[in-house]
Amino acid sequence: MRILELRQIIRTEEGLYYRRKFSAEAAIETPVAVLELPIHFTIEMGPLGNKEFDIDFLKKPDYPLLPIQKALKKKIEELDKEGKLP
């Protein structure tokens, strides 16, 4: 399983400077099919500089959630490090 891409990434304004909220559409390749799921995710900066990622699925996938969440967190972290998030 792998994340093909995150499309239509839109940042939602948040009153807190250490929390960023986004909505996007994730294209996920599973052994069975390619899933396209609408998601909301949050990146929150902790007090020690660590980043915490929270992902909410607007439509539940027909695949176990843990591997999808793990792969999405890794992809979001990569995009954030590369500065590709709005």
MDTraj code that builds the backbone (N, CA, C; nanometers):
import mdtraj as md
import numpy as np

residues = "MET ARG ILE LEU GLU LEU ARG GLN ILE ILE ARG THR GLU GLU GLY LEU TYR TYR ARG ARG LYS PHE SER ALA GLU ALA ALA ILE GLU THR PRO VAL ALA VAL LEU GLU LEU PRO ILE HIS PHE THR ILE GLU MET GLY PRO LEU GLY ASN LYS GLU PHE ASP ILE ASP PHE LEU LYS LYS PRO ASP TYR PRO LEU LEU PRO ILE GLN LYS ALA LEU LYS LYS LYS ILE GLU GLU LEU ASP LYS GLU GLY LYS LEU PRO".split()
xyz = np.array([
    [0.0834, -0.1177, 0.0000],
    [0.0000, 0.0000, 0.0000],
    [0.0881, 0.1243, 0.0000],
    [0.0469, 0.2221, -0.0800],
    [0.1208, 0.3483, -0.0823],
    [0.0278, 0.4642, -0.1134],
    [0.0705, 0.5822, -0.0746],
    [-0.0048, 0.7044, -0.1006],
    [0.0413, 0.7581, -0.2356],
    [-0.0496, 0.7663, -0.3310],
    [-0.0141, 0.8170, -0.4630],
    [0.0017, 0.9683, -0.4604],
    [-0.0968, 1.0374, -0.4016],
    [-0.0876, 1.1831, -0.3915],
    [-0.1955, 1.2377, -0.2995],
    [-0.1732, 1.3609, -0.2571],
    [-0.2748, 1.4375, -0.1849],
    [-0.3145, 1.5523, -0.2765],
    [-0.4422, 1.5581, -0.3121],
    [-0.4917, 1.6600, -0.4045],
    [-0.5785, 1.7607, -0.3314],
    [-0.5934, 1.8755, -0.3932],
    [-0.6839, 1.9805, -0.3455],
    [-0.6608, 2.0111, -0.1969],
    [-0.5377, 2.0346, -0.1623],
    [-0.5043, 2.0652, -0.0233],
    [-0.5432, 2.2101, 0.0049],
    [-0.6320, 2.2272, 0.1014],
    [-0.6802, 2.3604, 0.1385],
    [-0.6564, 2.3792, 0.2876],
    [-0.5942, 2.4925, 0.3215],
    [-0.5690, 2.5216, 0.4627],
    [-0.6864, 2.5995, 0.5199],
    [-0.7329, 2.5571, 0.6363],
    [-0.8401, 2.6235, 0.7076],
    [-0.7772, 2.7148, 0.8121],
    [-0.8250, 2.8373, 0.8183],
    [-0.7691, 2.9323, 0.9147],
    [-0.8004, 2.8876, 1.0571],
    [-0.6984, 2.8948, 1.1393],
    [-0.7077, 2.8537, 1.2781],
    [-0.6573, 2.9692, 1.3637],
    [-0.7215, 2.9953, 1.4754],
    [-0.6827, 3.1053, 1.5617],
    [-0.5532, 3.0818, 1.6381],
    [-0.5100, 2.9573, 1.6462],
    [-0.3888, 2.9237, 1.7204],
    [-0.2705, 2.9127, 1.6239],
    [-0.1611, 2.9787, 1.6569],
    [-0.0456, 2.9810, 1.5673],
    [0.0273, 2.8468, 1.5598],
    [0.0110, 2.7610, 1.6594],
    [0.0831, 2.6345, 1.6621],
    [0.0032, 2.5171, 1.6045],
    [-0.1169, 2.5449, 1.5541],
    [-0.2013, 2.4403, 1.4953],
    [-0.2414, 2.4797, 1.3543],
    [-0.2228, 2.3879, 1.2596],
    [-0.2631, 2.4115, 1.1216],
    [-0.3600, 2.3018, 1.0786],
    [-0.4745, 2.3430, 1.0218],
    [-0.5765, 2.2476, 0.9778],
    [-0.5859, 2.2508, 0.8258],
    [-0.6046, 2.1321, 0.7676],
    [-0.6126, 2.1182, 0.6230],
    [-0.7246, 2.0222, 0.5855],
    [-0.7730, 2.0371, 0.4634],
    [-0.8605, 1.9367, 0.4046],
    [-0.7984, 1.8987, 0.2712],
    [-0.8167, 1.7731, 0.2304],
    [-0.7550, 1.7250, 0.1071],
    [-0.8272, 1.5992, 0.0600],
    [-0.7878, 1.5541, -0.0570],
    [-0.8351, 1.4273, -0.1103],
    [-0.7129, 1.3395, -0.1300],
    [-0.7139, 1.2217, -0.0691],
    [-0.5996, 1.1307, -0.0748],
    [-0.6262, 1.0193, -0.1749],
    [-0.5298, 0.9970, -0.2629],
    [-0.5347, 0.8831, -0.3557],
    [-0.4418, 0.7767, -0.2986],
    [-0.4990, 0.6610, -0.2635],
    [-0.4257, 0.5560, -0.1941],
    [-0.4343, 0.4272, -0.2748],
    [-0.3183, 0.3703, -0.3034],
    [-0.3135, 0.2443, -0.3775],
    [-0.3050, 0.1295, -0.2780],
    [-0.4039, 0.0417, -0.2817],
    [-0.4053, -0.0780, -0.1973],
    [-0.3862, -0.1995, -0.2878],
    [-0.3622, -0.3162, -0.2311],
    [-0.3482, -0.4349, -0.3163],
    [-0.4742, -0.4663, -0.3982],
    [-0.5884, -0.4199, -0.3518],
    [-0.7151, -0.4506, -0.4182],
    [-0.7544, -0.3447, -0.5208],
    [-0.7410, -0.2161, -0.4847],
    [-0.7868, -0.1073, -0.5717],
    [-0.7207, 0.0238, -0.5311],
    [-0.7514, 0.1277, -0.6080],
    [-0.7064, 0.2630, -0.5739],
    [-0.8234, 0.3336, -0.5063],
    [-0.8009, 0.3804, -0.3832],
    [-0.9051, 0.4486, -0.3074],
    [-0.8832, 0.5989, -0.3152],
    [-0.9918, 0.6731, -0.3254],
    [-0.9851, 0.8183, -0.3196],
    [-1.0718, 0.8611, -0.2024],
    [-1.0064, 0.9129, -0.0993],
    [-1.0753, 0.9440, 0.0252],
    [-1.0620, 1.0913, 0.0607],
    [-1.1727, 1.1572, 0.0939],
    [-1.1627, 1.2940, 0.1469],
    [-1.1193, 1.2865, 0.2937],
    [-1.0242, 1.3716, 0.3296],
    [-0.9714, 1.3708, 0.4664],
    [-0.9564, 1.5131, 0.5184],
    [-0.9500, 1.5227, 0.6506],
    [-0.9097, 1.6448, 0.7211],
    [-0.7892, 1.6040, 0.8038],
    [-0.6875, 1.6886, 0.8063],
    [-0.5740, 1.6590, 0.8924],
    [-0.5241, 1.7850, 0.9610],
    [-0.4643, 1.7638, 1.0767],
    [-0.4138, 1.8724, 1.1596],
    [-0.2679, 1.8456, 1.1929],
    [-0.1886, 1.9515, 1.1846],
    [-0.0485, 1.9446, 1.2279],
    [-0.0367, 2.0394, 1.3462],
    [0.0014, 1.9845, 1.4607],
    [0.0122, 2.0653, 1.5815],
    [0.1549, 2.0581, 1.6351],
    [0.2118, 2.1738, 1.6606],
    [0.3476, 2.1824, 1.7132],
    [0.3415, 2.1717, 1.8650],
    [0.4141, 2.0747, 1.9190],
    [0.4181, 2.0549, 2.0636],
    [0.5116, 2.1554, 2.1310],
    [0.5104, 2.1605, 2.2631],
    [0.5924, 2.2577, 2.3360],
    [0.7428, 2.2337, 2.3219],
    [0.7834, 2.1125, 2.2860],
    [0.9250, 2.0818, 2.2698],
    [0.9689, 2.0794, 2.1237],
    [0.8819, 2.1261, 2.0331],
    [0.9159, 2.1316, 1.8917],
    [0.8768, 2.0089, 1.8126],
    [0.8155, 1.9113, 1.8783],
    [0.7704, 1.7923, 1.8072],
    [0.6377, 1.8214, 1.7362],
    [0.6132, 1.7542, 1.6254],
    [0.4889, 1.7731, 1.5502],
    [0.3989, 1.6516, 1.5692],
    [0.2720, 1.6797, 1.5932],
    [0.1727, 1.5736, 1.6083],
    [0.0748, 1.5841, 1.4924],
    [0.0431, 1.4705, 1.4330],
    [-0.0451, 1.4656, 1.3172],
    [-0.1735, 1.3934, 1.3553],
    [-0.2863, 1.4522, 1.3185],
    [-0.4165, 1.3915, 1.3442],
    [-0.4917, 1.3869, 1.2117],
    [-0.5448, 1.2705, 1.1767],
    [-0.6132, 1.2529, 1.0488],
    [-0.7547, 1.2038, 1.0740],
    [-0.8524, 1.2704, 1.0096],
    [-0.9924, 1.2288, 1.0158],
    [-1.0383, 1.1926, 0.8748],
    [-1.1019, 1.0786, 0.8626],
    [-1.1544, 1.0339, 0.7340],
    [-1.3014, 1.0746, 0.7245],
    [-1.3381, 1.1436, 0.6177],
    [-1.4776, 1.1818, 0.5984],
    [-1.5586, 1.0656, 0.5428],
    [-1.4909, 0.9720, 0.4799],
    [-1.5534, 0.8512, 0.4263],
    [-1.4653, 0.7347, 0.4691],
    [-1.5225, 0.6372, 0.5369],
    [-1.4444, 0.5255, 0.5876],
    [-1.4008, 0.4342, 0.4724],
    [-1.2725, 0.3996, 0.4663],
    [-1.2232, 0.3132, 0.3584],
    [-1.2577, 0.1663, 0.3819],
    [-1.2575, 0.0906, 0.2733],
    [-1.2781, -0.0544, 0.2807],
    [-1.1422, -0.1227, 0.2937],
    [-1.0665, -0.0763, 0.3889],
    [-0.9308, -0.1264, 0.4114],
    [-0.8969, -0.0924, 0.5566],
    [-0.8122, -0.1677, 0.6221],
    [-0.7771, -0.1361, 0.7621],
    [-0.7211, 0.0057, 0.7770],
    [-0.7654, 0.0760, 0.8808],
    [-0.7287, 0.2159, 0.8993],
    [-0.5841, 0.2385, 0.9427],
    [-0.5291, 0.1523, 1.0255],
    [-0.3950, 0.1754, 1.0793],
    [-0.2877, 0.1890, 0.9712],
    [-0.2791, 0.0994, 0.8726],
    [-0.1761, 0.1170, 0.7700],
    [-0.1979, 0.2430, 0.6867],
    [-0.3238, 0.2790, 0.6623],
    [-0.3527, 0.4005, 0.5856],
    [-0.3104, 0.5233, 0.6652],
    [-0.3438, 0.5286, 0.7937],
    [-0.3054, 0.6422, 0.8779],
    [-0.1540, 0.6564, 0.8864],
    [-0.0850, 0.5457, 0.9031],
    [0.0605, 0.5487, 0.9135],
    [0.1230, 0.6032, 0.7848],
    [0.0756, 0.5558, 0.6696],
    [0.1290, 0.6016, 0.5412],
    [0.0946, 0.7482, 0.5165],
    [-0.0269, 0.7897, 0.5531],
    [-0.0671, 0.9293, 0.5354],
    [0.0163, 1.0227, 0.6231],
    [0.0410, 0.9842, 0.7471],
    [0.1225, 1.0673, 0.8361],
    [0.2628, 1.0852, 0.7792],
    [0.3183, 0.9779, 0.7252],
    [0.4517, 0.9858, 0.6654],
    [0.4509, 1.0795, 0.5446],
    [0.3491, 1.0686, 0.4589],
    [0.3394, 1.1532, 0.3398],
    [0.3194, 1.3000, 0.3786],
    [0.2334, 1.3264, 0.4756],
    [0.2079, 1.4633, 0.5209],
    [0.3350, 1.5230, 0.5813],
    [0.4079, 1.4422, 0.6577],
    [0.5328, 1.4901, 0.7170],
    [0.6339, 1.5259, 0.6080],
    [0.6433, 1.4442, 0.5029],
    [0.7331, 1.4731, 0.3910],
    [0.6946, 1.6046, 0.3223],
    [0.5643, 1.6210, 0.2948],
    [0.5180, 1.7438, 0.2297],
    [0.5459, 1.8659, 0.3159],
    [0.5303, 1.8528, 0.4461],
    [0.5547, 1.9638, 0.5374],
    [0.7034, 1.9994, 0.5395],
    [0.7913, 1.8998, 0.5438],
    [0.9356, 1.9252, 0.5444],
    [0.9814, 1.9916, 0.4159],
    [0.9181, 1.9538, 0.3031],
    [0.9553, 2.0104, 0.1734],
    [0.8911, 2.1467, 0.1492],
    [0.8016, 2.1876, 0.2394],
    [0.7344, 2.3175, 0.2250],
    [0.6275, 2.3191, 0.1172],
    [0.5675, 2.2051, 0.0886],
    [0.4672, 2.1954, -0.0174],
    [0.3233, 2.2073, 0.0326],
    [0.3069, 2.2308, 0.1613],
    [0.1722, 2.2523, 0.2146],
    [0.1430, 2.4031, 0.2156],
    [0.0179, 2.4410, 0.1850],
    [-0.0150, 2.5851, 0.1842],
    [-0.0103, 2.6466, 0.3224],
])
top = md.Topology()
chain = top.add_chain()
for i, resn in enumerate(residues, 1):
    res = top.add_residue(resn, chain, resSeq=i)
    for name in ("N", "CA", "C"):
        top.add_atom(name, md.element.get_by_symbol(name[0]), res)
traj = md.Trajectory(xyz[None], top)
